[in-house]
């Protein structure tokens, strides 16, 4: 596994909100190792916890907006950055906007709930649906 | 791995079971799992480390058993 390349991807996502340009053969190798998930055009869709702007979870920090594919990754972006953050998404049932806030390293109490549909034993079989 | 308004909204969306828990537990997990992701010397965590992170966040039992 190309750890240095993975570090570069995370750093670029953190700095700009988008992934770096990487050669197709290197991306394909990372995808085979489940280190990234590619979109239909062969570009990085996400490298957990970071995702491109089409992802449903928005992570707003004092410095920039980033994106995540799930609530775990949304909080993961906040944890990786070590900044206060607001994770926004819509409830999959009622479609109202929901929000989680991290302030001073703590999660602000919330009445919302987290649901994992897929057991951990199957997480890596299809990262897209997990 | 989605955020819902409350349990009733989960049941409306997913008639099949899954795991339901508080965002505070997920925050504990996120800090352990992703807190070092931007460090210059980051390396992928081992399966054992990941399983320990889940357990430390109170996410235990067969549903949270990694392959």
N, CA and C atoms of all chains as a GROMACS GRO file, in nm:
protein
  591
    1UNK      N    1   0.084  -0.121   0.000
    1UNK     CA    2   0.000   0.000   0.000
    1UNK      C    3   0.087   0.125   0.000
    2UNK      N    4   0.050   0.222  -0.082
    2UNK     CA    5   0.127   0.344  -0.093
    2UNK      C    6   0.080   0.444   0.013
    3UNK      N    7   0.141   0.434   0.132
    3UNK     CA    8   0.098   0.517   0.245
    3UNK      C    9   0.127   0.664   0.218
    4UNK      N   10   0.241   0.691   0.155
    4UNK     CA   11   0.276   0.830   0.127
    4UNK      C   12   0.174   0.896   0.036
    5UNK      N   13   0.125   0.822  -0.061
    5UNK     CA   14   0.024   0.876  -0.151
    5UNK      C   15  -0.108   0.899  -0.076
    6UNK      N   16  -0.143   0.807   0.011
    6UNK     CA   17  -0.264   0.826   0.091
    6UNK      C   18  -0.252   0.950   0.179
    7UNK      N   19  -0.136   0.970   0.239
    7UNK     CA   20  -0.116   1.092   0.321
    7UNK      C   21  -0.136   1.217   0.236
    8UNK      N   22  -0.085   1.214   0.114
    8UNK     CA   23  -0.097   1.329   0.025
    8UNK      C   24  -0.245   1.358  -0.007
    9UNK      N   25  -0.321   1.252  -0.028
    9UNK     CA   26  -0.464   1.269  -0.057
    9UNK      C   27  -0.535   1.334   0.062
   10UNK      N   28  -0.509   1.282   0.183
   10UNK     CA   29  -0.574   1.338   0.302
   10UNK      C   30  -0.536   1.485   0.321
   11UNK      N   31  -0.408   1.514   0.304
   11UNK     CA   32  -0.361   1.652   0.324
   11UNK      C   33  -0.426   1.748   0.224
   12UNK      N   34  -0.440   1.702   0.100
   12UNK     CA   35  -0.500   1.788  -0.002
   12UNK      C   36  -0.648   1.812   0.027
   13UNK      N   37  -0.718   1.705   0.066
   13UNK     CA   38  -0.858   1.720   0.104
   13UNK      C   39  -0.870   1.820   0.219
   14UNK      N   40  -0.783   1.808   0.318
   14UNK     CA   41  -0.791   1.896   0.435
   14UNK      C   42  -0.764   2.041   0.397
   15UNK      N   43  -0.670   2.061   0.306
   15UNK     CA   44  -0.630   2.197   0.270
   15UNK      C   45  -0.727   2.264   0.175
   16UNK      N   46  -0.788   2.186   0.085
   16UNK     CA   47  -0.868   2.247  -0.022
   16UNK      C   48  -1.012   2.198  -0.028
   17UNK      N   49  -1.042   2.087   0.037
   17UNK     CA   50  -1.175   2.028   0.025
   17UNK      C   51  -1.189   1.936  -0.094
   18UNK      N   52  -1.085   1.923  -0.173
   18UNK     CA   53  -1.090   1.837  -0.292
   18UNK      C   54  -0.963   1.752  -0.299
   19UNK      N   55  -0.968   1.640  -0.370
   19UNK     CA   56  -0.849   1.553  -0.378
   19UNK      C   57  -0.748   1.604  -0.479
   20UNK      N   58  -0.624   1.557  -0.470
   20UNK     CA   59  -0.523   1.596  -0.570
   20UNK      C   60  -0.542   1.518  -0.700
   21UNK      N   61  -0.476   1.564  -0.805
   21UNK     CA   62  -0.473   1.489  -0.931
   21UNK      C   63  -0.370   1.377  -0.916
   22UNK      N   64  -0.411   1.257  -0.946
   22UNK     CA   65  -0.323   1.140  -0.931
   22UNK      C   66  -0.338   1.053  -1.054
   23UNK      N   67  -0.229   0.993  -1.096
   23UNK     CA   68  -0.230   0.908  -1.214
   23UNK      C   69  -0.330   0.794  -1.200
   24UNK      N   70  -0.394   0.759  -1.312
   24UNK     CA   71  -0.501   0.659  -1.310
   24UNK      C   72  -0.455   0.524  -1.257
   25UNK      N   73  -0.334   0.484  -1.291
   25UNK     CA   74  -0.288   0.352  -1.244
   25UNK      C   75  -0.266   0.351  -1.094
   26UNK      N   76  -0.220   0.464  -1.040
   26UNK     CA   77  -0.202   0.472  -0.895
   26UNK      C   78  -0.338   0.472  -0.823
   27UNK      N   79  -0.434   0.543  -0.882
   27UNK     CA   80  -0.568   0.545  -0.824
   27UNK      C   81  -0.632   0.406  -0.826
   28UNK      N   82  -0.613   0.336  -0.937
   28UNK     CA   83  -0.671   0.202  -0.948
   28UNK      C   84  -0.614   0.110  -0.841
   29UNK      N   85  -0.484   0.124  -0.814
   29UNK     CA   86  -0.421   0.041  -0.711
   29UNK      C   87  -0.478   0.073  -0.573
   30UNK      N   88  -0.495   0.202  -0.545
   30UNK     CA   89  -0.553   0.241  -0.416
   30UNK      C   90  -0.697   0.192  -0.402
   31UNK      N   91  -0.772   0.196  -0.512
   31UNK     CA   92  -0.911   0.151  -0.508
   31UNK      C   93  -0.918   0.001  -0.481
   32UNK      N   94  -0.826  -0.074  -0.541
   32UNK     CA   95  -0.824  -0.219  -0.517
   32UNK      C   96  -0.799  -0.250  -0.369
   33UNK      N   97  -0.727  -0.162  -0.304
   33UNK     CA   98  -0.695  -0.182  -0.161
   33UNK      C   99  -0.799  -0.118  -0.069
   34UNK      N  100  -0.909  -0.067  -0.128
   34UNK     CA  101  -1.016   0.000  -0.053
   34UNK      C  102  -0.966   0.126   0.017
   35UNK      N  103  -0.856   0.184  -0.032
   35UNK     CA  104  -0.805   0.307   0.028
   35UNK      C  105  -0.878   0.429  -0.026
   36UNK      N  106  -0.933   0.419  -0.145
   36UNK     CA  107  -1.016   0.524  -0.204
   36UNK      C  108  -1.133   0.457  -0.276
   37UNK      N  109  -1.238   0.534  -0.298
   37UNK     CA  110  -1.348   0.490  -0.384
   37UNK      C  111  -1.357   0.590  -0.499
   38UNK      N  112  -1.364   0.536  -0.620
   38UNK     CA  113  -1.363   0.622  -0.739
   38UNK      C  114  -1.506   0.645  -0.790
   39UNK      N  115  -1.526   0.758  -0.856
   39UNK     CA  116  -1.656   0.785  -0.917
   39UNK      C  117  -1.660   0.726  -1.058
   40UNK      N  118  -1.769   0.752  -1.130
   40UNK     CA  119  -1.788   0.694  -1.262
   40UNK      C  120  -1.686   0.739  -1.364
   41UNK      N  121  -1.620   0.851  -1.338
   41UNK     CA  122  -1.516   0.902  -1.429
   41UNK      C  123  -1.376   0.860  -1.385
   42UNK      N  124  -1.367   0.774  -1.284
   42UNK     CA  125  -1.236   0.728  -1.239
   42UNK      C  126  -1.164   0.826  -1.150
   43UNK      N  127  -1.235   0.926  -1.098
   43UNK     CA  128  -1.173   1.021  -1.005
   43UNK      C  129  -1.206   0.981  -0.862
   44UNK      N  130  -1.131   1.035  -0.766
   44UNK     CA  131  -1.158   1.002  -0.626
   44UNK      C  132  -1.294   1.059  -0.587
   45UNK      N  133  -1.382   0.972  -0.537
   45UNK     CA  134  -1.509   1.016  -0.479
   45UNK      C  135  -1.492   1.038  -0.329
   46UNK      N  136  -1.423   0.943  -0.265
   46UNK     CA  137  -1.389   0.963  -0.125
   46UNK      C  138  -1.270   0.879  -0.083
   47UNK      N  139  -1.201   0.934   0.016
   47UNK     CA  140  -1.089   0.866   0.085
   47UNK      C  141  -1.116   0.893   0.232
   48UNK      N  142  -1.177   0.798   0.297
   48UNK     CA  143  -1.229   0.820   0.433
   48UNK      C  144  -1.127   0.887   0.524
   49UNK      N  145  -1.167   0.993   0.594
   49UNK     CA  146  -1.304   1.042   0.611
   49UNK      C  147  -1.344   1.150   0.510
   50UNK      N  148  -1.256   1.187   0.419
   50UNK     CA  149  -1.284   1.300   0.330
   50UNK      C  150  -1.355   1.254   0.202
   51UNK      N  151  -1.441   1.343   0.149
   51UNK     CA  152  -1.512   1.314   0.025
   51UNK      C  153  -1.523   1.443  -0.056
   52UNK      N  154  -1.561   1.426  -0.181
   52UNK     CA  155  -1.579   1.542  -0.268
   52UNK      C  156  -1.714   1.608  -0.240
   53UNK      N  157  -1.737   1.720  -0.303
   53UNK     CA  158  -1.850   1.805  -0.267
   53UNK      C  159  -1.986   1.746  -0.302
   54UNK      N  160  -1.991   1.634  -0.371
   54UNK     CA  161  -2.119   1.572  -0.400
   54UNK      C  162  -2.170   1.487  -0.283
   55UNK      N  163  -2.089   1.473  -0.178
   55UNK     CA  164  -2.125   1.387  -0.064
   55UNK      C  165  -2.231   1.454   0.022
   56UNK      N  166  -2.312   1.374   0.094
   56UNK     CA  167  -2.429   1.429   0.164
   56UNK      C  168  -2.402   1.496   0.299
   57UNK      N  169  -2.283   1.477   0.356
   57UNK     CA  170  -2.254   1.538   0.486
   57UNK      C  171  -2.156   1.653   0.465
   58UNK      N  172  -2.194   1.770   0.516
   58UNK     CA  173  -2.112   1.890   0.503
   58UNK      C  174  -2.048   1.920   0.637
   59UNK      N  175  -1.917   1.943   0.635
   59UNK     CA  176  -1.843   1.972   0.758
   59UNK      C  177  -1.790   2.115   0.748
   60UNK      N  178  -1.843   2.201   0.832
   60UNK     CA  179  -1.807   2.343   0.827
   60UNK      C  180  -1.718   2.376   0.945
   61UNK      N  181  -1.599   2.426   0.916
   61UNK     CA  182  -1.506   2.467   1.022
   61UNK      C  183  -1.475   2.615   1.002
   62UNK      N  184  -1.406   2.675   1.097
   62UNK     CA  185  -1.372   2.817   1.080
   62UNK      C  186  -1.287   2.844   0.956
   63UNK      N  187  -1.218   2.743   0.906
   63UNK     CA  188  -1.126   2.766   0.794
   63UNK      C  189  -1.184   2.731   0.658
   64UNK      N  190  -1.275   2.631   0.651
   64UNK     CA  191  -1.315   2.582   0.519
   64UNK      C  192  -1.431   2.484   0.534
   65UNK      N  193  -1.496   2.456   0.421
   65UNK     CA  194  -1.600   2.354   0.417
   65UNK      C  195  -1.540   2.228   0.353
   66UNK      N  196  -1.564   2.113   0.418
   66UNK     CA  197  -1.528   1.983   0.358
   66UNK      C  198  -1.653   1.896   0.355
   67UNK      N  199  -1.638   1.776   0.301
   67UNK     CA  200  -1.754   1.689   0.281
   67UNK      C  201  -1.721   1.547   0.323
   68UNK      N  202  -1.828   1.472   0.354
   68UNK     CA  203  -1.812   1.333   0.398
   68UNK      C  204  -1.930   1.251   0.350
   69UNK      N  205  -1.907   1.120   0.335
   69UNK     CA  206  -2.013   1.034   0.282
   69UNK      C  207  -2.107   0.981   0.390
   70UNK      N  208  -2.067   0.989   0.518
   70UNK     CA  209  -2.154   0.938   0.624
   70UNK      C  210  -2.128   1.020   0.751
   71UNK      N  211  -2.212   0.996   0.851
   71UNK     CA  212  -2.200   1.076   0.974
   71UNK      C  213  -2.070   1.042   1.048
   72UNK      N  214  -2.029   0.916   1.043
   72UNK     CA  215  -1.901   0.878   1.106
   72UNK      C  216  -1.787   0.958   1.043
   73UNK      N  217  -1.784   0.963   0.912
   73UNK     CA  218  -1.678   1.037   0.846
   73UNK      C  219  -1.690   1.187   0.870
   74UNK      N  220  -1.813   1.237   0.880
   74UNK     CA  221  -1.830   1.380   0.909
   74UNK      C  222  -1.762   1.415   1.040
   75UNK      N  223  -1.787   1.334   1.142
   75UNK     CA  224  -1.719   1.357   1.270
   75UNK      C  225  -1.570   1.324   1.259
   76UNK      N  226  -1.537   1.231   1.170
   76UNK     CA  227  -1.396   1.198   1.147
   76UNK      C  228  -1.318   1.314   1.089
   77UNK      N  229  -1.380   1.388   0.999
   77UNK     CA  230  -1.314   1.507   0.943
   77UNK      C  231  -1.286   1.606   1.056
   78UNK      N  232  -1.386   1.626   1.142
   78UNK     CA  233  -1.367   1.718   1.256
   78UNK      C  234  -1.255   1.669   1.347
   79UNK      N  235  -1.251   1.538   1.372
   79UNK     CA  236  -1.146   1.481   1.458
   79UNK      C  237  -1.009   1.497   1.395
   80UNK      N  238  -1.000   1.471   1.264
   80UNK     CA  239  -0.870   1.481   1.196
   80UNK      C  240  -0.818   1.624   1.195
   81UNK      N  241  -0.908   1.719   1.173
   81UNK     CA  242  -0.868   1.859   1.166
   81UNK      C  243  -0.838   1.916   1.304
   82UNK      N  244  -0.906   1.862   1.406
   82UNK     CA  245  -0.887   1.915   1.541
   82UNK      C  246  -0.941   2.056   1.558
   83UNK      N  247  -1.045   2.087   1.482
   83UNK     CA  248  -1.104   2.220   1.487
   83UNK      C  249  -1.250   2.210   1.532
   84UNK      N  250  -1.303   2.320   1.582
   84UNK     CA  251  -1.448   2.325   1.601
   84UNK      C  252  -1.514   2.301   1.466
   85UNK      N  253  -1.626   2.230   1.469
   85UNK     CA  254  -1.689   2.195   1.341
   85UNK      C  255  -1.839   2.179   1.357
   86UNK      N  256  -1.907   2.199   1.248
   86UNK     CA  257  -2.051   2.178   1.240
   86UNK      C  258  -2.074   2.078   1.126
   87UNK      N  259  -2.131   1.962   1.160
   87UNK     CA  260  -2.159   1.858   1.061
   87UNK      C  261  -2.308   1.865   1.027
   88UNK      N  262  -2.338   1.894   0.903
   88UNK     CA  263  -2.477   1.911   0.861
   88UNK      C  264  -2.517   1.802   0.763
   89UNK      N  265  -2.643   1.758   0.779
   89UNK     CA  266  -2.698   1.659   0.686
   89UNK      C  267  -2.850   1.665   0.696
   90UNK      N  268  -2.916   1.594   0.608
   90UNK     CA  269  -3.062   1.586   0.615
   90UNK      C  270  -3.102   1.448   0.666
   91UNK      N  271  -3.205   1.446   0.752
   91UNK     CA  272  -3.257   1.319   0.802
   91UNK      C  273  -3.305   1.237   0.682
   92UNK      N  274  -3.261   1.111   0.669
   92UNK     CA  275  -3.303   1.031   0.554
   92UNK      C  276  -3.454   1.005   0.550
   93UNK      N  277  -3.523   1.022   0.663
   93UNK     CA  278  -3.667   0.998   0.668
   93UNK      C  279  -3.746   1.126   0.639
   94UNK      N  280  -3.728   1.229   0.722
   94UNK     CA  281  -3.811   1.351   0.707
   94UNK      C  282  -3.744   1.458   0.622
   95UNK      N  283  -3.616   1.442   0.594
   95UNK     CA  284  -3.539   1.533   0.510
   95UNK      C  285  -3.517   1.671   0.573
   96UNK      N  286  -3.550   1.685   0.701
   96UNK     CA  287  -3.517   1.809   0.770
   96UNK      C  288  -3.367   1.813   0.797
   97UNK      N  289  -3.314   1.935   0.803
   97UNK     CA  290  -3.170   1.946   0.827
   97UNK      C  291  -3.137   1.914   0.972
   98UNK      N  292  -3.032   1.835   0.990
   98UNK     CA  293  -2.982   1.800   1.122
   98UNK      C  294  -2.839   1.852   1.135
   99UNK      N  295  -2.796   1.865   1.257
   99UNK     CA  296  -2.663   1.923   1.278
   99UNK      C  297  -2.598   1.863   1.402
  100UNK      N  298  -2.470   1.831   1.391
  100UNK     CA  299  -2.388   1.796   1.505
  100UNK      C  300  -2.280   1.902   1.518
  101UNK      N  301  -2.253   1.944   1.641
  101UNK     CA  302  -2.151   2.046   1.660
  101UNK      C  303  -2.042   1.997   1.754
  102UNK      N  304  -1.918   2.021   1.714
  102UNK     CA  305  -1.801   1.993   1.797
  102UNK      C  306  -1.741   2.126   1.840
  103UNK      N  307  -1.731   2.143   1.971
  103UNK     CA  308  -1.673   2.267   2.023
  103UNK      C  309  -1.570   2.233   2.130
  104UNK      N  310  -1.451   2.284   2.113
  104UNK     CA  311  -1.346   2.260   2.212
  104UNK      C  312  -1.315   2.112   2.232
  105UNK      N  313  -1.330   2.035   2.126
  105UNK     CA  314  -1.299   1.892   2.135
  105UNK      C  315  -1.411   1.807   2.189
  106UNK      N  316  -1.526   1.867   2.218
  106UNK     CA  317  -1.640   1.791   2.271
  106UNK      C  318  -1.759   1.804   2.177
  107UNK      N  319  -1.839   1.698   2.174
  107UNK     CA  320  -1.962   1.701   2.095
  107UNK      C  321  -2.072   1.767   2.177
  108UNK      N  322  -2.135   1.867   2.121
  108UNK     CA  323  -2.247   1.933   2.189
  108UNK      C  324  -2.362   1.833   2.200
  109UNK      N  325  -2.423   1.819   2.319
  109UNK     CA  326  -2.533   1.722   2.336
  109UNK      C  327  -2.642   1.739   2.230
  110UNK      N  328  -2.696   1.626   2.187
  110UNK     CA  329  -2.793   1.626   2.078
  110UNK      C  330  -2.896   1.516   2.101
  111UNK      N  331  -3.016   1.535   2.049
  111UNK     CA  332  -3.121   1.432   2.058
  111UNK      C  333  -3.124   1.342   1.935
  112UNK      N  334  -3.040   1.368   1.838
  112UNK     CA  335  -3.039   1.286   1.717
  112UNK      C  336  -2.981   1.149   1.749
  113UNK      N  337  -2.996   1.055   1.654
  113UNK     CA  338  -2.942   0.920   1.672
  113UNK      C  339  -2.863   0.878   1.548
  114UNK      N  340  -2.770   0.788   1.571
  114UNK     CA  341  -2.689   0.733   1.462
  114UNK      C  342  -2.737   0.592   1.431
  115UNK      N  343  -2.746   0.558   1.304
  115UNK     CA  344  -2.786   0.423   1.265
  115UNK      C  345  -2.682   0.365   1.170
  116UNK      N  346  -2.632   0.246   1.204
  116UNK     CA  347  -2.546   0.168   1.115
  116UNK      C  348  -2.630   0.055   1.059
  117UNK      N  349  -2.644   0.046   0.931
  117UNK     CA  350  -2.724  -0.060   0.869
  117UNK      C  351  -2.642  -0.187   0.848
  118UNK      N  352  -2.516  -0.170   0.811
  118UNK     CA  353  -2.431  -0.284   0.771
  118UNK      C  354  -2.341  -0.326   0.887
  119UNK      N  355  -2.339  -0.455   0.922
  119UNK     CA  356  -2.249  -0.501   1.030
  119UNK      C  357  -2.102  -0.481   0.993
  120UNK      N  358  -2.019  -0.467   1.096
  120UNK     CA  359  -1.877  -0.440   1.074
  120UNK      C  360  -1.810  -0.548   0.988
  121UNK      N  361  -1.858  -0.670   0.998
  121UNK     CA  362  -1.800  -0.779   0.920
  121UNK      C  363  -1.815  -0.760   0.771
  122UNK      N  364  -1.905  -0.670   0.730
  122UNK     CA  365  -1.929  -0.647   0.586
  122UNK      C  366  -1.889  -0.506   0.541
  123UNK      N  367  -1.828  -0.427   0.629
  123UNK     CA  368  -1.799  -0.288   0.594
  123UNK      C  369  -1.714  -0.274   0.470
  124UNK      N  370  -1.618  -0.364   0.453
  124UNK     CA  371  -1.522  -0.345   0.344
  124UNK      C  372  -1.563  -0.413   0.215
  125UNK      N  373  -1.679  -0.481   0.217
  125UNK     CA  374  -1.725  -0.549   0.095
  125UNK      C  375  -1.772  -0.448  -0.008
  126UNK      N  376  -1.837  -0.342   0.038
  126UNK     CA  377  -1.883  -0.237  -0.051
  126UNK      C  378  -1.887  -0.105   0.026
  127UNK      N  379  -1.777  -0.032   0.020
  127UNK     CA  380  -1.768   0.090   0.099
  127UNK      C  381  -1.872   0.193   0.059
  128UNK      N  382  -1.914   0.187  -0.065
  128UNK     CA  383  -2.014   0.282  -0.116
  128UNK      C  384  -2.144   0.269  -0.038
  129UNK      N  385  -2.190   0.146  -0.016
  129UNK     CA  386  -2.317   0.126   0.053
  129UNK      C  387  -2.303   0.125   0.204
  130UNK      N  388  -2.185   0.091   0.253
  130UNK     CA  389  -2.161   0.090   0.398
  130UNK      C  390  -2.179   0.230   0.454
  131UNK      N  391  -2.442   0.443   0.775
  131UNK     CA  392  -2.391   0.519   0.888
  131UNK      C  393  -2.448   0.660   0.877
  132UNK      N  394  -2.572   0.669   0.917
  132UNK     CA  395  -2.645   0.792   0.889
  132UNK      C  396  -2.703   0.852   1.018
  133UNK      N  397  -2.724   0.981   1.013
  133UNK     CA  398  -2.779   1.056   1.125
  133UNK      C  399  -2.929   1.075   1.103
  134UNK      N  400  -3.008   1.044   1.208
  134UNK     CA  401  -3.153   1.056   1.201
  134UNK      C  402  -3.204   1.148   1.311
  135UNK      N  403  -3.324   1.202   1.288
  135UNK     CA  404  -3.388   1.288   1.387
  135UNK      C  405  -3.409   1.212   1.517
  136UNK      N  406  -3.464   1.090   1.510
  136UNK     CA  407  -3.484   1.007   1.629
  136UNK      C  408  -3.509   0.862   1.585
  137UNK      N  409  -3.536   0.776   1.684
  137UNK     CA  410  -3.553   0.633   1.655
  137UNK      C  411  -3.670   0.607   1.561
  138UNK      N  412  -3.778   0.681   1.578
  138UNK     CA  413  -3.895   0.660   1.493
  138UNK      C  414  -3.859   0.684   1.347
  139UNK      N  415  -3.778   0.783   1.323
  139UNK     CA  416  -3.738   0.813   1.184
  139UNK      C  417  -3.649   0.702   1.128
  140UNK      N  418  -3.570   0.639   1.214
  140UNK     CA  419  -3.490   0.525   1.168
  140UNK      C  420  -3.583   0.411   1.127
  141UNK      N  421  -3.681   0.381   1.211
  141UNK     CA  422  -3.774   0.271   1.180
  141UNK      C  423  -3.852   0.298   1.051
  142UNK      N  424  -3.886   0.423   1.028
  142UNK     CA  425  -3.956   0.457   0.904
  142UNK      C  426  -3.869   0.430   0.782
  143UNK      N  427  -3.740   0.458   0.796
  143UNK     CA  428  -3.650   0.447   0.682
  143UNK      C  429  -3.599   0.305   0.662
  144UNK      N  430  -3.578   0.233   0.774
  144UNK     CA  431  -3.516   0.100   0.767
  144UNK      C  432  -3.598   0.000   0.847
  145UNK      N  433  -3.685  -0.076   0.784
  145UNK     CA  434  -3.758  -0.179   0.857
  145UNK      C  435  -3.669  -0.294   0.904
  146UNK      N  436  -3.551  -0.306   0.844
  146UNK     CA  437  -3.458  -0.412   0.886
  146UNK      C  438  -3.372  -0.361   1.002
  147UNK      N  439  -3.324  -0.453   1.087
  147UNK     CA  440  -3.245  -0.408   1.201
  147UNK      C  441  -3.106  -0.357   1.161
  148UNK      N  442  -3.046  -0.293   1.254
  148UNK     CA  443  -2.909  -0.244   1.237
  148UNK      C  444  -2.864  -0.207   1.377
  149UNK      N  445  -2.771  -0.118   1.387
  149UNK     CA  446  -2.726  -0.072   1.519
  149UNK      C  447  -2.763   0.075   1.535
  150UNK      N  448  -2.820   0.105   1.651
  150UNK     CA  449  -2.866   0.240   1.681
  150UNK      C  450  -2.792   0.287   1.805
  151UNK      N  451  -2.732   0.405   1.799
  151UNK     CA  452  -2.661   0.452   1.918
  151UNK      C  453  -2.647   0.603   1.915
  152UNK      N  454  -2.590   0.656   2.021
  152UNK     CA  455  -2.585   0.801   2.039
  152UNK      C  456  -2.467   0.862   1.963
  153UNK      N  457  -2.486   0.982   1.907
  153UNK     CA  458  -2.374   1.049   1.841
  153UNK      C  459  -2.252   1.067   1.932
  154UNK      N  460  -2.273   1.076   2.063
  154UNK     CA  461  -2.158   1.092   2.154
  154UNK      C  462  -2.064   0.972   2.144
  155UNK      N  463  -2.121   0.852   2.126
  155UNK     CA  464  -2.036   0.732   2.109
  155UNK      C  465  -1.961   0.739   1.977
  156UNK      N  466  -2.028   0.788   1.873
  156UNK     CA  467  -1.963   0.797   1.743
  156UNK      C  468  -1.850   0.899   1.746
  157UNK      N  469  -1.868   1.005   1.822
  157UNK     CA  470  -1.761   1.104   1.836
  157UNK      C  471  -1.639   1.042   1.904
  158UNK      N  472  -1.662   0.962   2.006
  158UNK     CA  473  -1.551   0.893   2.071
  158UNK      C  474  -1.478   0.802   1.971
  159UNK      N  475  -1.555   0.732   1.890
  159UNK     CA  476  -1.495   0.645   1.789
  159UNK      C  477  -1.420   0.727   1.684
  160UNK      N  478  -1.481   0.835   1.637
  160UNK     CA  479  -1.419   0.917   1.532
  160UNK      C  480  -1.285   0.972   1.577
  161UNK      N  481  -1.277   1.014   1.703
  161UNK     CA  482  -1.150   1.068   1.753
  161UNK      C  483  -1.040   0.963   1.751
  162UNK      N  484  -1.076   0.841   1.792
  162UNK     CA  485  -0.976   0.734   1.795
  162UNK      C  486  -0.939   0.687   1.654
  163UNK      N  487  -1.042   0.674   1.568
  163UNK     CA  488  -1.024   0.613   1.436
  163UNK      C  489  -0.956   0.710   1.340
  164UNK      N  490  -0.996   0.838   1.348
  164UNK     CA  491  -0.950   0.936   1.249
  164UNK      C  492  -0.863   1.049   1.306
  165UNK      N  493  -0.844   1.053   1.438
  165UNK     CA  494  -0.776   1.166   1.499
  165UNK      C  495  -0.634   1.188   1.453
  166UNK      N  496  -0.567   1.082   1.404
  166UNK     CA  497  -0.428   1.095   1.359
  166UNK      C  498  -0.416   1.098   1.207
  167UNK      N  499  -0.526   1.109   1.137
  167UNK     CA  500  -0.525   1.090   0.990
  167UNK      C  501  -0.439   1.194   0.918
  168UNK      N  502  -0.424   1.312   0.975
  168UNK     CA  503  -0.346   1.417   0.909
  168UNK      C  504  -0.206   1.432   0.967
  169UNK      N  505  -0.169   1.345   1.056
  169UNK     CA  506  -0.033   1.353   1.111
  169UNK      C  507   0.068   1.307   1.006
  170UNK      N  508   0.185   1.372   1.000
  170UNK     CA  509   0.284   1.342   0.894
  170UNK      C  510   0.329   1.197   0.892
  171UNK      N  511   0.328   1.132   1.008
  171UNK     CA  512   0.375   0.993   1.013
  171UNK      C  513   0.259   0.893   1.023
  172UNK      N  514   0.141   0.936   0.980
  172UNK     CA  515   0.025   0.846   0.986
  172UNK      C  516   0.052   0.716   0.908
  173UNK      N  517   0.010   0.606   0.968
  173UNK     CA  518   0.009   0.478   0.898
  173UNK      C  519  -0.126   0.413   0.925
  174UNK      N  520  -0.174   0.327   0.835
  174UNK     CA  521  -0.303   0.262   0.857
  174UNK      C  522  -0.304   0.184   0.988
  175UNK      N  523  -0.415   0.190   1.058
  175UNK     CA  524  -0.428   0.117   1.184
  175UNK      C  525  -0.446  -0.032   1.158
  176UNK      N  526  -0.405  -0.111   1.252
  176UNK     CA  527  -0.425  -0.255   1.241
  176UNK      C  528  -0.570  -0.292   1.272
  177UNK      N  529  -0.607  -0.413   1.231
  177UNK     CA  530  -0.741  -0.461   1.264
  177UNK      C  531  -0.761  -0.463   1.416
  178UNK      N  532  -0.658  -0.503   1.489
  178UNK     CA  533  -0.669  -0.511   1.634
  178UNK      C  534  -0.690  -0.372   1.695
  179UNK      N  535  -0.619  -0.275   1.641
  179UNK     CA  536  -0.637  -0.137   1.689
  179UNK      C  537  -0.779  -0.090   1.659
  180UNK      N  538  -0.828  -0.119   1.539
  180UNK     CA  539  -0.964  -0.076   1.503
  180UNK      C  540  -1.069  -0.141   1.592
  181UNK      N  541  -1.051  -0.271   1.620
  181UNK     CA  542  -1.148  -0.339   1.707
  181UNK      C  543  -1.144  -0.278   1.848
  182UNK      N  544  -1.026  -0.246   1.895
  182UNK     CA  545  -1.013  -0.185   2.027
  182UNK      C  546  -1.079  -0.047   2.030
  183UNK      N  547  -1.070   0.026   1.920
  183UNK     CA  548  -1.134   0.157   1.912
  183UNK      C  549  -1.286   0.145   1.920
  184UNK      N  550  -1.340   0.046   1.850
  184UNK     CA  551  -1.485   0.023   1.857
  184UNK      C  552  -1.526  -0.009   2.000
  185UNK      N  553  -1.451  -0.097   2.064
  185UNK     CA  554  -1.486  -0.138   2.200
  185UNK      C  555  -1.474  -0.021   2.297
  186UNK      N  556  -1.373   0.062   2.278
  186UNK     CA  557  -1.354   0.178   2.366
  186UNK      C  558  -1.470   0.277   2.355
  187UNK      N  559  -1.536   0.276   2.239
  187UNK     CA  560  -1.652   0.365   2.219
  187UNK      C  561  -1.782   0.297   2.264
  188UNK      N  562  -1.770   0.176   2.320
  188UNK     CA  563  -1.888   0.104   2.366
  188UNK      C  564  -1.961   0.031   2.257
  189UNK      N  565  -1.898   0.016   2.142
  189UNK     CA  566  -1.961  -0.052   2.028
  189UNK      C  567  -1.909  -0.196   2.026
  190UNK      N  568  -1.982  -0.282   2.095
  190UNK     CA  569  -1.939  -0.420   2.116
  190UNK      C  570  -2.045  -0.517   2.065
  191UNK      N  571  -2.012  -0.645   2.068
  191UNK     CA  572  -2.106  -0.748   2.025
  191UNK      C  573  -2.082  -0.789   1.882
  192UNK      N  574  -2.157  -0.891   1.836
  192UNK     CA  575  -2.134  -0.947   1.701
  192UNK      C  576  -2.147  -0.843   1.589
  193UNK      N  577  -2.237  -0.747   1.604
  193UNK     CA  578  -2.258  -0.649   1.496
  193UNK      C  579  -2.130  -0.569   1.469
  194UNK      N  580  -2.051  -0.547   1.574
  194UNK     CA  581  -1.932  -0.463   1.558
  194UNK      C  582  -1.803  -0.545   1.553
  195UNK      N  583  -1.815  -0.672   1.519
  195UNK     CA  584  -1.697  -0.757   1.507
  195UNK      C  585  -1.638  -0.743   1.367
  196UNK      N  586  -1.517  -0.690   1.357
  196UNK     CA  587  -1.451  -0.671   1.227
  196UNK      C  588  -1.408  -0.805   1.168
  197UNK      N  589  -1.399  -0.814   1.035
  197UNK     CA  590  -1.357  -0.941   0.972
  197UNK      C  591  -1.208  -0.968   0.995
   0.00000   0.00000   0.00000
